């Protein structure tokens, strides 16, 4: 999570591929994770949430290994 100079919050996520991103809402995790996920979702202002950029990863300097799926 970041905040820009105007005070707006900016968050980003990196997914291993488009298919995993599109299927993310269908993935069921452990109960404690699902509870945290529900709390986070309820805290969002969905009406003002927007995707600004969608890009493909060319080089991933944050990962030293392939994504585990």
Gaussian input, Z-matrix of N, CA and C with variables (Angstrom, degrees):
# hf/3-21g

backbone

0 1
 N
 C     1     B1
 C     2     B2     1     A1
 N     3     B3     2     A2     1     D1
 C     4     B4     3     A3     2     D2
 C     5     B5     4     A4     3     D3
 N     6     B6     5     A5     4     D4
 C     7     B7     6     A6     5     D5
 C     8     B8     7     A7     6     D6
 N     9     B9     8     A8     7     D7
 C    10    B10     9     A9     8     D8
 C    11    B11    10    A10     9     D9
 N    12    B12    11    A11    10    D10
 C    13    B13    12    A12    11    D11
 C    14    B14    13    A13    12    D12
 N    15    B15    14    A14    13    D13
 C    16    B16    15    A15    14    D14
 C    17    B17    16    A16    15    D15
 N    18    B18    17    A17    16    D16
 C    19    B19    18    A18    17    D17
 C    20    B20    19    A19    18    D18
 N    21    B21    20    A20    19    D19
 C    22    B22    21    A21    20    D20
 C    23    B23    22    A22    21    D21
 N    24    B24    23    A23    22    D22
 C    25    B25    24    A24    23    D23
 C    26    B26    25    A25    24    D24
 N    27    B27    26    A26    25    D25
 C    28    B28    27    A27    26    D26
 C    29    B29    28    A28    27    D27
 N    30    B30    29    A29    28    D28
 C    31    B31    30    A30    29    D29
 C    32    B32    31    A31    30    D30
 N    33    B33    32    A32    31    D31
 C    34    B34    33    A33    32    D32
 C    35    B35    34    A34    33    D33
 N    36    B36    35    A35    34    D34
 C    37    B37    36    A36    35    D35
 C    38    B38    37    A37    36    D36
 N    39    B39    38    A38    37    D37
 C    40    B40    39    A39    38    D38
 C    41    B41    40    A40    39    D39
 N    42    B42    41    A41    40    D40
 C    43    B43    42    A42    41    D41
 C    44    B44    43    A43    42    D42
 N    45    B45    44    A44    43    D43
 C    46    B46    45    A45    44    D44
 C    47    B47    46    A46    45    D45
 N    48    B48    47    A47    46    D46
 C    49    B49    48    A48    47    D47
 C    50    B50    49    A49    48    D48
 N    51    B51    50    A50    49    D49
 C    52    B52    51    A51    50    D50
 C    53    B53    52    A52    51    D51
 N    54    B54    53    A53    52    D52
 C    55    B55    54    A54    53    D53
 C    56    B56    55    A55    54    D54
 N    57    B57    56    A56    55    D55
 C    58    B58    57    A57    56    D56
 C    59    B59    58    A58    57    D57
 N    60    B60    59    A59    58    D58
 C    61    B61    60    A60    59    D59
 C    62    B62    61    A61    60    D60
 N    63    B63    62    A62    61    D61
 C    64    B64    63    A63    62    D62
 C    65    B65    64    A64    63    D63
 N    66    B66    65    A65    64    D64
 C    67    B67    66    A66    65    D65
 C    68    B68    67    A67    66    D66
 N    69    B69    68    A68    67    D67
 C    70    B70    69    A69    68    D68
 C    71    B71    70    A70    69    D69
 N    72    B72    71    A71    70    D70
 C    73    B73    72    A72    71    D71
 C    74    B74    73    A73    72    D72
 N    75    B75    74    A74    73    D73
 C    76    B76    75    A75    74    D74
 C    77    B77    76    A76    75    D75
 N    78    B78    77    A77    76    D76
 C    79    B79    78    A78    77    D77
 C    80    B80    79    A79    78    D78
 N    81    B81    80    A80    79    D79
 C    82    B82    81    A81    80    D80
 C    83    B83    82    A82    81    D81
 N    84    B84    83    A83    82    D82
 C    85    B85    84    A84    83    D83
 C    86    B86    85    A85    84    D84
 N    87    B87    86    A86    85    D85
 C    88    B88    87    A87    86    D86
 C    89    B89    88    A88    87    D87
 N    90    B90    89    A89    88    D88
 C    91    B91    90    A90    89    D89
 C    92    B92    91    A91    90    D90
 N    93    B93    92    A92    91    D91
 C    94    B94    93    A93    92    D92
 C    95    B95    94    A94    93    D93
 N    96    B96    95    A95    94    D94
 C    97    B97    96    A96    95    D95
 C    98    B98    97    A97    96    D96
 N    99    B99    98    A98    97    D97
 C   100   B100    99    A99    98    D98
 C   101   B101   100   A100    99    D99
 N   102   B102   101   A101   100   D100
 C   103   B103   102   A102   101   D101
 C   104   B104   103   A103   102   D102
 N   105   B105   104   A104   103   D103
 C   106   B106   105   A105   104   D104
 C   107   B107   106   A106   105   D105
 N   108   B108   107   A107   106   D106
 C   109   B109   108   A108   107   D107
 C   110   B110   109   A109   108   D108
 N   111   B111   110   A110   109   D109
 C   112   B112   111   A111   110   D110
 C   113   B113   112   A112   111   D111
 N   114   B114   113   A113   112   D112
 C   115   B115   114   A114   113   D113
 C   116   B116   115   A115   114   D114
 N   117   B117   116   A116   115   D115
 C   118   B118   117   A117   116   D116
 C   119   B119   118   A118   117   D117
 N   120   B120   119   A119   118   D118
 C   121   B121   120   A120   119   D119
 C   122   B122   121   A121   120   D120
 N   123   B123   122   A122   121   D121
 C   124   B124   123   A123   122   D122
 C   125   B125   124   A124   123   D123
 N   126   B126   125   A125   124   D124
 C   127   B127   126   A126   125   D125
 C   128   B128   127   A127   126   D126
 N   129   B129   128   A128   127   D127
 C   130   B130   129   A129   128   D128
 C   131   B131   130   A130   129   D129
 N   132   B132   131   A131   130   D130
 C   133   B133   132   A132   131   D131
 C   134   B134   133   A133   132   D132
 N   135   B135   134   A134   133   D133
 C   136   B136   135   A135   134   D134
 C   137   B137   136   A136   135   D135
 N   138   B138   137   A137   136   D136
 C   139   B139   138   A138   137   D137
 C   140   B140   139   A139   138   D138
 N   141   B141   140   A140   139   D139
 C   142   B142   141   A141   140   D140
 C   143   B143   142   A142   141   D141
 N   144   B144   143   A143   142   D142
 C   145   B145   144   A144   143   D143
 C   146   B146   145   A145   144   D144
 N   147   B147   146   A146   145   D145
 C   148   B148   147   A147   146   D146
 C   149   B149   148   A148   147   D147
 N   150   B150   149   A149   148   D148
 C   151   B151   150   A150   149   D149
 C   152   B152   151   A151   150   D150
 N   153   B153   152   A152   151   D151
 C   154   B154   153   A153   152   D152
 C   155   B155   154   A154   153   D153
 N   156   B156   155   A155   154   D154
 C   157   B157   156   A156   155   D155
 C   158   B158   157   A157   156   D156
 N   159   B159   158   A158   157   D157
 C   160   B160   159   A159   158   D158
 C   161   B161   160   A160   159   D159
 N   162   B162   161   A161   160   D160
 C   163   B163   162   A162   161   D161
 C   164   B164   163   A163   162   D162
 N   165   B165   164   A164   163   D163
 C   166   B166   165   A165   164   D164
 C   167   B167   166   A166   165   D165
 N   168   B168   167   A167   166   D166
 C   169   B169   168   A168   167   D167
 C   170   B170   169   A169   168   D168
 N   171   B171   170   A170   169   D169
 C   172   B172   171   A171   170   D170
 C   173   B173   172   A172   171   D171
 N   174   B174   173   A173   172   D172
 C   175   B175   174   A174   173   D173
 C   176   B176   175   A175   174   D174
 N   177   B177   176   A176   175   D175
 C   178   B178   177   A177   176   D176
 C   179   B179   178   A178   177   D177
 N   180   B180   179   A179   178   D178
 C   181   B181   180   A180   179   D179
 C   182   B182   181   A181   180   D180
 N   183   B183   182   A182   181   D181
 C   184   B184   183   A183   182   D182
 C   185   B185   184   A184   183   D183
 N   186   B186   185   A185   184   D184
 C   187   B187   186   A186   185   D185
 C   188   B188   187   A187   186   D186
 N   189   B189   188   A188   187   D187
 C   190   B190   189   A189   188   D188
 C   191   B191   190   A190   189   D189
 N   192   B192   191   A191   190   D190
 C   193   B193   192   A192   191   D191
 C   194   B194   193   A193   192   D192
 N   195   B195   194   A194   193   D193
 C   196   B196   195   A195   194   D194
 C   197   B197   196   A196   195   D195
 N   198   B198   197   A197   196   D196
 C   199   B199   198   A198   197   D197
 C   200   B200   199   A199   198   D198
 N   201   B201   200   A200   199   D199
 C   202   B202   201   A201   200   D200
 C   203   B203   202   A202   201   D201
 N   204   B204   203   A203   202   D202
 C   205   B205   204   A204   203   D203
 C   206   B206   205   A205   204   D204

   B1=1.4415
   B2=1.5253
   B3=1.2838
   B4=1.4637
   B5=1.5155
   B6=1.3331
   B7=1.4567
   B8=1.5170
   B9=1.3429
   B10=1.4709
   B11=1.5287
   B12=1.3216
   B13=1.4682
   B14=1.5234
   B15=1.3229
   B16=1.4617
   B17=1.5313
   B18=1.3253
   B19=1.4592
   B20=1.5077
   B21=1.3317
   B22=1.4665
   B23=1.5216
   B24=1.3374
   B25=1.4560
   B26=1.5209
   B27=1.3157
   B28=1.4559
   B29=1.5273
   B30=1.3122
   B31=1.4599
   B32=1.5173
   B33=1.2950
   B34=1.4549
   B35=1.5137
   B36=1.2947
   B37=1.4564
   B38=1.5142
   B39=1.3031
   B40=1.4557
   B41=1.5188
   B42=1.3108
   B43=1.4540
   B44=1.5199
   B45=1.3354
   B46=1.4682
   B47=1.5262
   B48=1.3551
   B49=1.4632
   B50=1.5263
   B51=1.3204
   B52=1.4666
   B53=1.5253
   B54=1.3149
   B55=1.4617
   B56=1.5336
   B57=1.3294
   B58=1.4630
   B59=1.5231
   B60=1.3376
   B61=1.4691
   B62=1.5248
   B63=1.3266
   B64=1.4639
   B65=1.5255
   B66=1.3289
   B67=1.4615
   B68=1.5322
   B69=1.3205
   B70=1.4641
   B71=1.5239
   B72=1.3170
   B73=1.4687
   B74=1.5160
   B75=1.3202
   B76=1.4589
   B77=1.5271
   B78=1.3383
   B79=1.4640
   B80=1.5288
   B81=1.3144
   B82=1.4619
   B83=1.5262
   B84=1.3172
   B85=1.4549
   B86=1.5276
   B87=1.3349
   B88=1.4619
   B89=1.5288
   B90=1.3154
   B91=1.4678
   B92=1.5217
   B93=1.3533
   B94=1.4676
   B95=1.5267
   B96=1.3212
   B97=1.4684
   B98=1.5284
   B99=1.3223
   B100=1.4644
   B101=1.5266
   B102=1.3392
   B103=1.4610
   B104=1.5306
   B105=1.3388
   B106=1.4620
   B107=1.5299
   B108=1.3216
   B109=1.4667
   B110=1.5384
   B111=1.3248
   B112=1.4642
   B113=1.5248
   B114=1.3401
   B115=1.4632
   B116=1.5224
   B117=1.3249
   B118=1.4570
   B119=1.5299
   B120=1.3224
   B121=1.4628
   B122=1.5249
   B123=1.3349
   B124=1.4642
   B125=1.5281
   B126=1.3342
   B127=1.4641
   B128=1.5288
   B129=1.3243
   B130=1.4625
   B131=1.5165
   B132=1.2956
   B133=1.4580
   B134=1.5302
   B135=1.3250
   B136=1.4625
   B137=1.5255
   B138=1.3197
   B139=1.4649
   B140=1.5326
   B141=1.3375
   B142=1.4683
   B143=1.5218
   B144=1.3432
   B145=1.4599
   B146=1.5166
   B147=1.3182
   B148=1.4615
   B149=1.5191
   B150=1.3010
   B151=1.4537
   B152=1.5221
   B153=1.3165
   B154=1.4625
   B155=1.5179
   B156=1.3329
   B157=1.4621
   B158=1.5231
   B159=1.3091
   B160=1.4611
   B161=1.5133
   B162=1.3263
   B163=1.4558
   B164=1.5227
   B165=1.2941
   B166=1.4514
   B167=1.5290
   B168=1.3396
   B169=1.4610
   B170=1.5263
   B171=1.3041
   B172=1.4700
   B173=1.5245
   B174=1.3247
   B175=1.4600
   B176=1.5231
   B177=1.3142
   B178=1.4551
   B179=1.5274
   B180=1.3125
   B181=1.4593
   B182=1.5287
   B183=1.3288
   B184=1.4521
   B185=1.5233
   B186=1.3198
   B187=1.4612
   B188=1.5210
   B189=1.3175
   B190=1.4529
   B191=1.5246
   B192=1.3340
   B193=1.4594
   B194=1.5302
   B195=1.2892
   B196=1.4662
   B197=1.5145
   B198=1.3283
   B199=1.4632
   B200=1.5239
   B201=1.3209
   B202=1.4644
   B203=1.5209
   B204=1.3100
   B205=1.4582
   B206=1.5126
   A1=107.26
   A2=115.01
   A3=121.69
   A4=108.82
   A5=116.27
   A6=121.66
   A7=107.13
   A8=116.41
   A9=119.47
   A10=110.35
   A11=115.77
   A12=120.59
   A13=113.33
   A14=118.25
   A15=120.81
   A16=112.07
   A17=117.51
   A18=121.65
   A19=114.71
   A20=117.82
   A21=120.82
   A22=109.82
   A23=115.12
   A24=120.19
   A25=109.77
   A26=115.54
   A27=121.92
   A28=107.50
   A29=115.41
   A30=120.71
   A31=107.98
   A32=116.43
   A33=119.50
   A34=109.69
   A35=114.70
   A36=121.24
   A37=108.32
   A38=115.36
   A39=120.73
   A40=107.79
   A41=116.00
   A42=122.55
   A43=109.25
   A44=117.69
   A45=119.86
   A46=113.33
   A47=116.11
   A48=119.92
   A49=108.47
   A50=115.79
   A51=121.42
   A52=111.92
   A53=117.43
   A54=121.33
   A55=110.88
   A56=117.31
   A57=121.19
   A58=110.45
   A59=116.92
   A60=121.62
   A61=111.10
   A62=116.29
   A63=120.70
   A64=112.22
   A65=117.56
   A66=121.44
   A67=112.82
   A68=117.90
   A69=121.54
   A70=113.29
   A71=118.48
   A72=120.01
   A73=112.69
   A74=117.50
   A75=121.20
   A76=112.96
   A77=116.73
   A78=121.01
   A79=108.29
   A80=116.83
   A81=120.79
   A82=108.71
   A83=115.34
   A84=121.42
   A85=109.80
   A86=116.42
   A87=122.20
   A88=109.59
   A89=116.31
   A90=122.10
   A91=112.77
   A92=117.93
   A93=119.37
   A94=111.39
   A95=116.99
   A96=120.29
   A97=110.08
   A98=117.37
   A99=121.16
   A100=111.12
   A101=117.59
   A102=121.32
   A103=110.22
   A104=117.18
   A105=121.37
   A106=110.46
   A107=116.42
   A108=121.48
   A109=110.65
   A110=116.87
   A111=121.34
   A112=111.15
   A113=117.50
   A114=121.15
   A115=110.67
   A116=116.59
   A117=120.21
   A118=110.24
   A119=116.67
   A120=120.88
   A121=110.96
   A122=117.37
   A123=120.19
   A124=111.76
   A125=117.58
   A126=121.09
   A127=112.35
   A128=117.16
   A129=120.54
   A130=111.54
   A131=115.68
   A132=122.05
   A133=105.63
   A134=116.24
   A135=122.25
   A136=111.89
   A137=117.58
   A138=120.37
   A139=112.04
   A140=117.13
   A141=120.24
   A142=112.80
   A143=116.73
   A144=120.67
   A145=109.01
   A146=116.42
   A147=119.40
   A148=110.78
   A149=115.68
   A150=121.81
   A151=106.67
   A152=116.46
   A153=120.91
   A154=110.54
   A155=116.46
   A156=120.98
   A157=109.57
   A158=116.45
   A159=122.58
   A160=105.69
   A161=116.00
   A162=120.63
   A163=110.38
   A164=115.86
   A165=122.62
   A166=108.53
   A167=117.03
   A168=121.25
   A169=108.65
   A170=116.20
   A171=121.52
   A172=110.00
   A173=115.84
   A174=121.96
   A175=106.73
   A176=116.87
   A177=121.28
   A178=109.01
   A179=116.30
   A180=120.78
   A181=112.70
   A182=117.97
   A183=121.12
   A184=112.25
   A185=117.25
   A186=121.46
   A187=110.38
   A188=115.65
   A189=120.13
   A190=110.82
   A191=114.76
   A192=120.03
   A193=107.92
   A194=115.49
   A195=119.87
   A196=110.21
   A197=116.92
   A198=121.16
   A199=109.73
   A200=116.30
   A201=121.41
   A202=107.50
   A203=116.62
   A204=120.61
   A205=108.74
   D1=134.48
   D2=178.57
   D3=-131.20
   D4=164.72
   D5=174.28
   D6=-127.36
   D7=129.90
   D8=179.91
   D9=-82.82
   D10=178.94
   D11=-176.82
   D12=-62.90
   D13=-22.74
   D14=179.53
   D15=-87.78
   D16=-3.89
   D17=179.89
   D18=96.71
   D19=-2.24
   D20=179.18
   D21=-76.30
   D22=142.33
   D23=175.96
   D24=-82.40
   D25=142.08
   D26=177.11
   D27=-130.97
   D28=125.19
   D29=176.75
   D30=-120.73
   D31=153.92
   D32=177.08
   D33=-141.50
   D34=158.33
   D35=178.36
   D36=-138.55
   D37=149.32
   D38=176.64
   D39=-121.59
   D40=125.33
   D41=-178.18
   D42=-112.84
   D43=151.89
   D44=-178.85
   D45=-66.81
   D46=-27.67
   D47=178.21
   D48=-166.41
   D49=167.80
   D50=-176.96
   D51=-64.73
   D52=-37.12
   D53=-178.28
   D54=-62.69
   D55=-42.44
   D56=178.84
   D57=-64.34
   D58=-42.42
   D59=177.53
   D60=-59.56
   D61=-46.63
   D62=-177.55
   D63=-67.67
   D64=-27.90
   D65=-178.39
   D66=-94.13
   D67=1.92
   D68=-172.42
   D69=-58.41
   D70=-37.39
   D71=-179.22
   D72=-68.49
   D73=-18.22
   D74=-179.32
   D75=-91.37
   D76=-7.54
   D77=-178.98
   D78=-79.54
   D79=125.96
   D80=179.12
   D81=-103.55
   D82=127.23
   D83=-177.45
   D84=-109.25
   D85=-174.70
   D86=178.24
   D87=-60.23
   D88=156.50
   D89=-175.48
   D90=-56.74
   D91=-42.46
   D92=-179.00
   D93=-67.21
   D94=-34.81
   D95=176.24
   D96=-67.02
   D97=-44.19
   D98=-179.95
   D99=-62.40
   D100=-36.63
   D101=176.62
   D102=-63.85
   D103=-45.89
   D104=178.25
   D105=-63.43
   D106=-39.61
   D107=178.72
   D108=-62.28
   D109=-42.02
   D110=179.10
   D111=-66.28
   D112=-40.64
   D113=177.84
   D114=-63.62
   D115=-43.17
   D116=179.78
   D117=-63.81
   D118=-44.33
   D119=-179.22
   D120=-62.04
   D121=-40.28
   D122=-179.17
   D123=-69.34
   D124=-21.79
   D125=179.64
   D126=-84.30
   D127=-13.02
   D128=-177.67
   D129=-76.49
   D130=148.52
   D131=171.91
   D132=-97.49
   D133=82.15
   D134=-172.30
   D135=-56.69
   D136=-37.23
   D137=-178.02
   D138=-61.96
   D139=-29.14
   D140=-178.23
   D141=-104.88
   D142=3.20
   D143=178.34
   D144=-84.51
   D145=130.43
   D146=179.65
   D147=-141.90
   D148=148.65
   D149=173.37
   D150=-84.24
   D151=122.87
   D152=-178.41
   D153=-93.80
   D154=-44.15
   D155=-179.13
   D156=-134.61
   D157=140.16
   D158=167.19
   D159=-125.18
   D160=122.74
   D161=-174.19
   D162=-133.66
   D163=163.34
   D164=173.30
   D165=-99.61
   D166=139.56
   D167=178.06
   D168=-75.97
   D169=127.32
   D170=175.64
   D171=-97.30
   D172=-50.09
   D173=177.79
   D174=-136.95
   D175=128.73
   D176=-177.70
   D177=-109.33
   D178=99.06
   D179=179.66
   D180=-80.08
   D181=-8.61
   D182=179.37
   D183=-85.83
   D184=-23.91
   D185=-178.29
   D186=-103.70
   D187=135.33
   D188=175.29
   D189=-105.23
   D190=-1.99
   D191=178.91
   D192=-144.26
   D193=166.71
   D194=177.95
   D195=-67.84
   D196=154.87
   D197=176.44
   D198=-63.83
   D199=140.84
   D200=173.35
   D201=-92.94
   D202=121.16
   D203=-179.37
   D204=-118.15

